[in-house]
């Protein structure tokens, strides 16, 4: 072998003790990485020596190349061993300071979301009044969401819904009332169901979001009257907000009920006084009343859509927003807080 070949092999071999010496002094992962780059990096000492292979003769190149690969493997093995040793040292040090007699960290307990808490409470109260919980698709057809509920294509009340359409006849449901239609189509009276779930509309501000939660209720049987509706909703409201809560019904309009009414309750913030600590109540705007839900007697046209005889059966329906109830129940002023996932807010309900 030529002198050039012998010199290159000697230089390659000399890398090993040099690497070992510096490796023993590397006391951290950062120092270890710097050493790897210095010896084994793309521009490290080993790479610079191997670049000299091209200058060797054809006879010297195989033996020098073989030596270069052997040195590279040895350096990698030394590096891996030191890396493992450092990791073990770090673990041993951590364990040395560990006291098994010390109590462990108590993990934070989760809880139901305030919307879920209120929805469960509402379902429980209405369940106690004899209503069955039903559920169905959030992507609905125009028939179930509008037409069967006395909202034909040209009906102006459709503008109130701010609908999100998938196609001309398929949409994201704007209320859970389609489940009332589906329930009546599947069974004969008596029918007493509530339909909780998500609904969707094109709206977004401090009191509206594109997705929110509603519960719609329906009761159909013989001789059902407005007195039954008033008694049911009064009992429901007082179980949710307290037995001293006052209830009033105001005439209103909904395409699927006739007559229709809005239900107000005495303001939960000011107790119906219109002021709090001498200041005007912002929730009820000094009226002492806040709107809580809409209701009415089922329109005969809806019964016609599902094949019920409106001469034999009557019924009532109602609907309320879960977020609306939660805001009043917990004194929350901005609806968007329910959907921002702020742990500081949610932790209050644990």
C-alpha positions in Angstrom: 0.0 0.0 0.0 1.2 3.5 -0.8 2.2 6.0 1.9 -1.0 8.1 1.1 -3.2 5.1 1.8 -1.3 4.2 5.0 -1.5 7.9 6.2 -5.3 8.0 5.6 -5.9 4.7 7.5 -3.8 6.0 10.5 -5.8 9.3 10.5 -9.0 7.3 10.5 -7.9 5.1 13.3 -6.8 8.1 15.4 -10.4 9.4 15.4 -11.5 6.6 17.7 -9.4 7.6 20.8 -10.0 11.3 20.2 -13.7 10.6 20.0 -13.6 8.5 23.2 -11.8 11.2 25.1 -14.2 14.0 24.2 -17.2 11.6 24.6 -16.3 10.9 28.3 -16.4 14.7 28.9 -19.8 15.2 27.3 -22.1 15.6 30.3 -25.4 16.7 28.6 -27.5 15.9 25.6 -26.5 19.2 24.1 -22.8 18.5 24.4 -23.4 15.1 23.0 -25.1 16.5 20.0 -22.3 19.0 19.4 -19.8 16.1 19.5 -21.8 14.0 17.0 -21.9 16.9 14.6 -18.1 17.5 15.1 -17.1 13.9 14.3 -20.0 12.3 12.5 -21.8 15.2 10.8 -22.0 15.8 7.1 -19.1 18.2 7.4 -17.4 16.5 10.4 -13.9 15.1 10.8 -14.9 11.6 9.5 -16.5 13.0 6.4 -13.5 15.1 5.6 -11.2 12.1 5.9 -13.4 9.9 3.7 -13.5 12.6 1.1 -9.8 11.8 0.5 -10.6 8.3 -0.8 -11.1 9.7 -4.3 -7.4 10.8 -4.3 -6.1 7.3 -3.6 -5.1 4.8 -6.2 -7.4 2.0 -7.2 -5.3 -0.5 -5.3 -5.4 1.5 -2.0 -9.0 2.6 -2.1 -10.8 -0.7 -1.1 -8.7 -1.2 2.1 -9.0 2.4 3.1 -12.7 2.5 2.4 -13.2 -0.7 4.5 -11.3 1.0 7.4 -13.4 4.1 7.0 -16.6 2.1 7.4 -15.2 0.2 10.4 -14.3 3.5 12.1 -17.7 5.0 11.4 -19.5 2.0 12.9 -17.3 2.1 16.0 -17.9 5.8 16.5 -21.7 5.3 16.2 -21.6 2.5 18.7 -19.6 4.6 21.1 -22.0 7.5 20.7 -25.1 5.3 21.2 -23.5 3.8 24.4 -22.7 7.2 25.8 -26.2 8.5 24.9 -27.8 5.6 26.8 -25.5 6.1 29.8 -26.4 9.8 30.0 -30.1 8.9 29.9 -29.6 6.3 32.6 -27.7 8.8 34.8 -30.6 11.3 34.4 -33.1 8.7 35.4 -31.0 7.6 38.4 -30.7 11.2 39.5 -34.5 11.7 39.3 -35.1 8.5 41.2 -32.6 9.5 43.9 -34.8 12.5 44.7 -38.0 10.4 44.6 -39.8 9.7 47.9 -42.3 6.9 47.5 -43.9 8.0 50.8 -45.0 11.3 49.3 -48.6 11.5 48.1 -49.1 11.5 44.3 -50.6 14.4 42.4 -54.4 14.2 42.3 -55.6 14.5 38.7 -58.2 17.1 38.0 -61.6 15.7 37.8 -63.7 16.5 34.8 -67.4 17.4 34.7 -70.3 17.7 32.3 -70.5 20.8 30.2 -73.0 23.3 31.5 -75.1 22.8 28.4 -75.2 19.1 29.1 -76.0 19.7 32.8 -79.0 21.9 31.9 -80.2 19.5 29.1 -80.1 16.6 31.5 -82.0 18.5 34.1 -84.7 19.6 31.6 -85.0 16.0 30.3 -85.3 14.7 33.8 -88.0 17.2 34.8 -90.0 16.6 31.6 -89.5 12.9 31.9 -91.1 13.1 35.4 -94.1 14.7 33.7 -94.5 11.7 31.4 -92.5 12.7 28.3 -90.3 10.2 26.4 -87.0 11.4 24.9 -86.6 10.8 21.2 -83.7 11.7 18.8 -83.1 11.8 15.1 -80.9 13.1 12.2 -79.4 16.6 12.3 -79.4 16.6 8.5 -83.1 16.7 7.6 -85.3 16.9 4.5 -87.4 19.9 3.7 -90.5 17.9 4.3 -89.8 17.0 8.0 -88.2 20.4 8.8 -90.8 22.7 7.1 -93.6 21.3 4.9 -95.1 18.8 7.5 -95.0 21.6 10.1 -97.2 23.8 7.9 -94.3 25.8 6.4 -94.8 25.3 2.6 -92.1 26.7 0.2 -93.7 30.1 -0.1 -94.3 30.6 3.6 -92.8 33.9 4.8 -92.0 32.3 8.2 -89.2 30.3 6.5 -87.2 33.6 6.5 -87.1 33.4 10.3 -85.1 30.2 10.3 -81.9 31.4 8.5 -81.5 27.9 7.1 -78.2 26.2 6.1 -79.0 24.2 3.0 -77.1 21.1 1.8 -79.2 20.8 -1.4 -82.5 22.3 -2.4 -84.4 19.6 -0.4 -81.8 18.7 2.3 -80.7 21.0 5.1 -79.3 21.2 8.6 -82.3 21.1 10.8 -83.3 24.6 12.2 -85.2 23.1 15.1 -85.8 19.6 16.6 -89.5 19.8 15.7 -89.0 17.3 12.8 -88.8 14.7 15.5 -92.4 15.5 16.4 -93.4 14.7 12.9 -91.3 11.6 12.8 -92.8 10.4 16.1 -96.4 11.0 15.0 -95.8 9.1 11.7 -94.5 6.1 13.7 -97.2 5.8 16.4 -100.8 6.6 17.2 -101.9 8.8 20.0 -101.4 9.2 22.9 -98.0 10.7 22.1 -95.8 12.4 24.6 -92.3 13.1 23.5 -89.4 15.6 23.9 -86.6 15.9 21.3 -83.4 17.4 22.6 -80.5 18.1 20.3 -78.3 20.4 18.2 -79.9 22.7 15.6 -78.3 25.1 13.1 -79.0 28.6 11.7 -77.0 31.3 10.0 -76.6 33.6 12.9 -73.7 34.6 15.3 -73.6 37.3 18.0 -73.6 37.4 21.8 -77.0 35.8 22.0 -76.9 33.6 18.8 -74.6 31.0 17.5 -74.7 29.0 14.2 -75.1 25.8 16.2 -77.1 25.7 19.4 -79.3 23.3 21.4 -83.1 23.0 21.7 -85.7 20.8 23.2 -89.1 20.5 21.5 -92.0 18.9 23.3 -95.2 17.3 21.9 -98.3 15.9 23.6 -101.2 14.5 21.6 -104.3 12.7 22.9 -108.1 13.2 23.2 -109.3 16.3 24.9 -105.9 18.0 25.3 -106.4 21.7 26.0 -104.5 25.0 26.6 -105.1 24.3 30.3 -103.0 21.2 30.0 -100.3 23.1 28.2 -100.3 25.9 30.9 -100.2 23.4 33.7 -97.4 21.4 32.2 -95.2 24.4 31.4 -95.9 26.1 34.8 -94.8 22.9 36.6 -91.7 22.6 34.4 -90.6 26.2 34.8 -91.0 26.1 38.6 -89.0 22.9 38.9 -86.2 24.4 36.8 -86.1 28.0 38.3 -87.8 27.6 41.7 -91.4 27.3 43.0 -91.7 31.1 43.5 -91.1 31.8 39.7 -94.1 33.5 38.1 -95.2 32.5 34.6 -97.2 34.4 32.0 -98.4 33.5 28.6 -98.5 36.1 25.7 -100.3 35.6 22.4 -97.8 35.0 19.5 -97.6 33.2 16.2 -96.0 30.0 15.0 -97.0 28.3 11.8 -97.3 24.9 13.4 -99.5 25.9 16.4 -102.8 27.7 16.7 -103.3 29.4 19.0 -99.7 30.2 19.9 -98.1 31.8 22.9 -94.8 33.0 24.2 -94.0 32.1 27.8 -92.3 34.6 30.1 -91.0 34.0 33.6 -90.3 36.5 36.4 -86.7 37.6 36.0 -84.3 35.3 37.8 -81.7 38.1 38.2 -83.9 40.7 39.9 -86.7 38.5 41.2 -89.2 40.3 39.0 -88.5 43.7 40.5 -86.8 45.2 37.5 -83.8 46.4 39.4 -80.8 45.0 41.3 -79.3 47.0 44.2 -81.0 50.1 43.0 -79.7 49.7 39.4 -81.8 48.8 36.4 -81.8 45.1 35.7 -79.9 44.5 32.4 -81.5 41.0 31.9 -85.2 42.0 31.9 -84.6 45.6 30.9 -86.6 46.7 34.0 -89.7 44.8 32.9 -89.4 42.1 35.5 -90.0 39.4 32.9 -87.9 37.4 30.5 -89.0 35.2 27.6 -88.2 31.6 28.0 -90.0 29.5 25.3 -92.7 29.3 22.6 -95.7 27.0 22.6 -99.2 26.5 21.4 -101.9 24.0 20.3 -100.9 21.8 17.4 -102.3 23.2 14.1 -104.8 20.8 12.4 -102.8 21.2 9.2 -99.8 19.4 11.0 -102.2 16.6 12.0 -103.3 16.3 8.4 -99.6 15.9 7.3 -99.2 12.9 9.6 -102.6 11.3 9.2 -104.1 12.2 12.5 -107.8 13.1 12.8 -108.0 16.6 14.2 -111.6 16.1 15.0 -110.7 13.3 17.4 -107.3 14.4 18.7 -105.8 17.6 19.9 -102.3 18.4 21.3 -99.8 21.0 22.3 -96.2 21.6 21.4 -93.5 23.7 22.9 -89.8 24.5 22.3 -87.0 26.2 24.2 -83.3 26.9 23.8 -81.0 25.1 26.2 -78.5 27.9 26.1 -81.2 30.4 27.0 -82.1 28.4 30.1 -78.4 28.0 31.0 -77.7 31.7 30.6 -80.6 32.6 33.0 -79.8 29.7 35.4 -76.1 30.6 35.7 -76.2 34.3 35.1 -74.1 34.2 31.9 -74.2 37.3 29.7 -72.5 36.0 26.5 -73.7 32.9 24.7 -70.4 32.4 23.1 -68.8 31.5 26.4 -70.4 28.1 26.2 -68.4 27.3 23.0 -65.0 28.8 23.7 -63.7 25.9 25.8 -62.1 28.3 28.4 -61.1 26.1 31.3 -61.5 28.9 33.7 -65.1 29.2 32.8 -65.8 25.4 32.6 -64.0 24.7 35.9 -66.8 26.6 37.7 -69.2 23.8 36.9 -67.1 20.9 38.3 
